Amino acid sequence: MDRRTTPFSGRFALPSLRGQVEATFTEGEAATVKVPIADLLAHPGGARDRQLLLGDAVTVIDLQDNHAFVQATKDGYCGWLKAAAIGPAMTPTHWVGARSSHLYSRPKVQAPERDALPFGALLSVSRLDGGFAETPFGFVPLTHLRGLNDCPDDPVAVAETFIGAPYLWGGNSASGIDCSGLVQVAMLACGLPCPGDSDQQQSLGQDLADTLPMRRGDLMFWAGHVAWVVDARRILHANGHTMTVAFEPIAGAIARILAQDGGPVTARRRVLPG
């Protein structure tokens, strides 16, 4: 079983695993991430696997050492969060559609900001006040928000808004993002399901034969890496070469990665309809 998608903490598990693991079974507790960005860890105090964002729904399965073992609703990813990063379940109404935003203490541009918000953060808006939306966490500029079902239709255009963002292993925001994070954040923004890691994403869509031309919105994979196809000549990816989200010529990327012992292209996938 893949630990990343297995809701088993080593002590407690969801009932879906009955007959597969020895555990105390629990239905878990619905909760929500209440901080802008939270690291999802391999074990309490351990390495970051991925990140969850404000408003992400989770099921809490276990509590240990001030950490909570959770399964994320959006992609099924399991891991440990700091317990202080989660709060009661919330029903969101809007999401942050700007590359980043701020939570303000009052509905004024001159008011002190409380925190930064990442693209994709989910919020429950209670009322509007001028150009601001009031949420349980503070006020957010209304122009930075989109309705829950207001989704763009071009994930590559979404990914392009992250150009220049720094590379961060396991990152899922413009503060730091990796190759699979860039794919997931763009897919989810467009209302398309997407797992968190590049090896998981290789199951998306349909395989493309080497003889078929690639088009905007296709994905190219290497061992441990994934990139968006922008057009017939370029890809866009968060990469450790520039340590940023950047365009790169397809031919140049293939040659560079091969020369750096990253291996050849392992798959080409068509993930968008049409």
N, C-alpha and C positions, 0 to 999 in steps of 0.2 A: 504494500500500500504506500502511496505517496503521502508523506507526512504533511505536505503543504495543503492537501485537500482531504485529510482524514481528521474528522472532529473527535480526536482522542488525545487527551492531555497526558496520558500515562496513568491516570487515576480515574478520570471521568470521561464518558463518551456519550454522544447522542444515540438515541435508540436505533438509528439506521445501521449501526454497527453491531447489533445483536448477532451473536453467532460467529463474529469475525475477530473480536478482541475480548479479553477478560478485563472488565471494568465495572464501575458503578455507573449505571445508566441514568441520564437526566435529560429532561426536555430543554434544559438551559433557560436562560433569562434574556429577553429582548432588551437591547441597550443601544446607545448611540455614541459615537465619538464626539466629545465635547471640546476638543482643542483643535486648532487649525490643521496641524499635521501630527500624526502619531506613528512612531516606528512600530512595525509588526515584527516581532522578534522570534528567532528559532527556539529560544528558551528564556526563562526569566533572566534579564540582564545580559542576554546573549547578542549575537550578531543580528543585524537588520536583514530581513528577507524582503519586505516591501513596506509601503506606507499606506495608512488610511487617512482620510480627510474628515474635516468637520462635517457632521451630519451623516456619515456612513453608518448604516445599520449593521449591528453584529449580534450574534448569539453568544452570551457568556456561558461557558461550559465548566470552568474551574477557576478558583482563586488560590494563589500561592505566592508568598514572598512579595506582597504588594503589587503583584501582576495578575492579570486576568487572561485566561486562555479563551480565545474567541474564534468564531468562524464568521467571516465577512459575508454579508448577504449578497453583495454585488457580484462576487466571483467565486465564492466558496473557499477562499484562502483561509487557512488556519494558522494561528500563532499567538504569541503573548504580547499584550499591551500593558503599559503601566496602568494600574487600576485607576489612578487619578485622571486618566485620559478619557474615561467613559462615564456616561450619565444615563438618565432614563431614556426610554424609547421616545422618539419624536416623529411626527408626521411632517415631512418637508413640503413646502409649497413652491420654493424657488431654488435656483442654483447659481453660483457665481460663474458668469460667462465671460468676464474679463480675465486677462492673464493673471492678474492679482488685484486685490482690493483691500479695504481696511474696515475694521469695526470702529465706529466712533462712539464716544460717550454721549454725545448729543447730536441732533439732526442739523449740524452746521459744519461747513467745511473747515472752519477755524477751531472746532472742538478738538480736544486731545484724542488721538487714536488709541484704542485699547489693544489692538492686535492686527496682524496682517492676515488676509484670507487668500487661500489658493484657488486657482481655477478648478471648478468642479465641486467646491464645497456646497453642501446642502443646508438650507435654512428654512425656518418656519416664520413667515412674515405675518405679524399680527395687525399692522396698520401702516398706512403711508403718512408721512409728515413732510410736506413739500417735496423735495427731490430725494428724500431718504425713505428707506423701509425699516421699520422697527422689528427687531428680532429679540429673542431671549438673551442674546449675547451683546447686543448693542445695535447701533444704526449703521446701515450700509447704503451707499449711493445707489439709487434705483437704476441708474443707467448701467450698473455693473451686474445686474441680475437678469435672469431669464426665468420665465415660468417653467414649471416642472416638465411639461411636455413640449416646450419650445426648444427643439433640437436642430442644430445645423445639419446639413446633408453631405458635407465634404470633410471627412476626417483629416485629410491631408492639409486643408486650409486651417483646421484647428491646430494640427501639429506645427504648422508654420508660425503660429503666434508664439511658439516657444523658442524660436531661433535665438541663439546666443545664451540660452539658459545653461547653467553649469551642469556638467555630468556628475551624477551621484549614484553609486551602486544601490539599487533598491529604491531609488527616489521616484516620487509620483507627483512632483509639483515643479513650478518654475524656479523655486529656490534650489532645486537639485533633482535631476531626473535621469533615468537610464533608458536604454533602448526599448525595453519592453514596457516601461512606464509611459513612454511617449506614444506607443501604439495603443495601450489601454486607455489612457486619458482621452485620446482623440476618438476612439471607438465608442466609449461610454457616453461622451458628450453628444454623439450622434444617435444615441439610443440603441446602439448595437452591442450585444454581449461580447465580453472579451476576458479571458483569463489574465493572470498577472505576469507570468514569466514567458520568456521567448520560446522555450521548448513546448510549453502548453499552447502557445499561440500558433504553433506550427500545425495544429489540427484544425484551424479556422479555414472556412471556405473550401475551395477546390484547388487541387494541384494543377500547376501549369506545365505543360510539356516544354522542353527546352526550345522547341521550334516555334512556339507561339510568342508573339510580341507582348511585352509588358505594357501596362497602361497605368495612369494615375490611380492611386489607391490600392495597387497590388503590394504585396509584402515580399521582401527578399530575406532569406535566412542563411546564416552561417552557424557554425557550432557556437552556441551561447550568444548569438547576436541576431538582431532583426532590424530592418530598415523599411521605411515607406518609399515606394516608388512615386516620384513627383511627375516625371514625364519619361520619354524614351531615353533620355540621356542622364538623368540625375536621380539620386536618392536623397532622403532627408532622414537623419538618425542622430540620436544621442550617442556619442562615441568617445572612447578613451583616447583616440588619436588627437583630436582637438580639445578634448575635455569639455565639449559644449554640444548643443544641438546645432547641427550644421548641414548644409547641402554638400554633396560630393558627387563628382562624375561617377556613373556606374562602373565604367571600365576601369577608372583609376582606383575605385574602392576595391573591386575584385582583385586587381593586381597587388595593391598595397596589403590587403588582409592576407593574401596568399604568401606574400614575401615575408610577412611578420609571423608566419606559422599559425595563422588563424584558420587555415584550410580553405577549401573551395566553397562556393555557394552550395548549400545542402537542400534548399527547397525554394520554390517560388509559388506563392499562393494568391488566388483571386478571392478576396474577402468581401467585396462589395457587389451588390446585385446590379444587373444591367449589362 
